[in-house]
Amino acid sequence: KTTLLYLIAGLLVPNSGTVKIDGKSLDRPRPQSGLILQDYGLLPWSTVRQNVELGL
């Protein structure tokens, strides 16, 4: 699951083959997509708002 999400988010490039969404090849990250990691994704010293704004 993680590998697929990393490919969709553009954080990982496939060694071979292509990634397609709705029949279209994904050759760069989609701006309307986001990825929130389960661990180490937040800055504990920041507020929720500051953590969200960091990704904008």
Secondary structure, 3 states (H helix, E strand, C coil): CHHHHHHHHCCCCCCCCCCEECCEECCCCCCCCCCCCCCCCCCCCCCHHHHHHHCC
